[in-house]
C-alpha cells in the first residue's frame, strides 16, 4: 500500500485487497489525519472490514474521500443498507499521486 | 475437487485465499463480477474463522474448490468453536449507532452467493458452502433466431450420417441442436451455454459424440460424464433432432460412446433413466444395463419438448442402471440382512462376484466422516459415509436438520458395503424414515455402496414406471417402505 502525508491530509493507495490487514494498517496511519484520500482504483476485493474502517473514520469526524471504489463496494453498501451513511457518489476524491521532489 | 487449501487461522492468509478464489473463479468460467463476489464471500468467511473460530488458539481450516458444469462451489470447512448463525444476525441500526457490525460478513456471504448452505457437522466441524452459477451467454444471445430455427428435412438412411468424438469447436453446434430440438425445455440447462460446454470438453469432464449429416448439419449428440468421485461415467446428455429420429442414431452413438469409455479405462457406465416413462430404460436395457436402484424425487418436474405426453405431474424419480466395462475382481461385502437377497441378485445380474460376510460389530472410531454433496437447484442432497464413528447418529441428525432448514427435499445416504459397520447402522436410519433405494456399485472411489433415501415429496407410485424385472422388484420394496414411513413424515407437494 502506498501512502504519503501532507500536513493533516493522508493520501493512500490500496494496491491489493481492502480487508482486515489493510484496514488495520490504514486505521493506524490515519490516527493523526483530518482528511483521508483513499485511492481504491486497484483494489479488486473489498470486504466488510473495509466498510467498518470507513464507519470508524467518519465517526471520528475525519473527512474521507475515495477514488474509484470498486463496484462490489457499492453492492455491499446496498446489501447492508448503508447508502445514506456512506454515499459513495458524494465522497469522490482524487487519484493517488506519487510525491514530487 | 479441483483444489484444496489448508490454511492456519492467521490474518495474513485472508488476502491470499481471496485472491486464489478470484483467479480460480475466472479460470473456471465466471466473469469478473461473479468471481469478485465469490472472492469477497471467501474473504468474509476466512476473516470470521481467523477472528472467532478458535479463540486465542491456533487452528486450521480447509477450503475446497469444485467446478461443476453449470456452477462453481467453494466449501470452507473448519473445526473451531460452535457457531449459531441465528445468534449473529446483522442489524443496521446497531451497526450505525454502535459500530457493532456483528453478522455483516455473514449477511454479505449469503447475499453475494447464488446458493449458500451452512452445515453443522458436530465434532466433524462446520461447513460453509458457497455457489456461483455460471453466467456465460445463452445460445439465443449468441445467434440470430433464423439460425436457431428447425433443421432442414433430409430423408437419409443411417449410412449417410457420420458420428465423431466431440471437440471444443462443436460446442456451439451442440447448443444449437439442443435449442432447435427442445426449445427452452431441455432439463440440463447448461447445454444452452456454449462457453460452459467448451470448458467441460476442454477439461475432459465429458466424453461425447456428435452426429452430422452429409451436409455437416449437427443432428445428434450423446455424452458420458465424469460425475462421481470414481472411475466410472454417467450416460447422459442425449439429443436427436426430431426429423432424424427412428433412424437408429441414438443406438449408433451409445455404442461408440461405450467403446470410447472402455478405451479410456473407465470401469463402468451408469444411466439415470427417468421413471416418468420407460423409453430410456428400454434403450439402456438394449445395451446391457442392469437396474441397481430407484432414486425418488431426484429433481423437480420438467417438460421435455416432444415428450409432453410422458411428462410427470410430480417430482422426477430416476432408475439407476449400470453396465460394467471391464472385469471387476471378487470382493467381500457386508449387507444388511433384510436387503441381502435383492442386493446379491443385483450383483449377480451385473456379473460381479461377491462374498456376503457374516455380520459383526466392529469397534468404531470416535468421529464419523461424512461428506455431503448438494444439487442445489434440484433440492437434492447425498450424504456419503466415508467412515462410521461413535458420533454418527449426532452428525446425521445435525446435517439432516440443516438440510431440511435449507429446503432440501430429498436426502440420500450411501453406506460402504466393504465396511462391517454398515449393517448395524441401517436400523437407526430406518427409524429416522430412510427407506431402501438400491445398490450403487463402484460409485465412490471404486467401492460399492448401499443406498438409503428419504424424501419429503408426496409421490404417487402409479406415476413411477419400471421397465426391467429388477426395477419392478425394487419399486415394490421402495413403495411399501415409503407408505409405511409416510404417515409420520412432514411432506411437501410437488
Interface residues (C-beta under 8 A of the other chain):
Chain A: X16 X17 X19 X20 X21 X22 X44 X45 X46 X47 X48 X49 X51 X52 X55 X56 X59 X70 X71 X72 X75 X76 X79 X80 X81 X82 X85
Chain B: X11 X12 X14 X15 X18 X19 X22 X33 X36 X37 X39 X40 X43 X44 X47 X50 X51 X90 X92 X95 X96 X99 X101 X104 X105 X107 X108 X111 X112
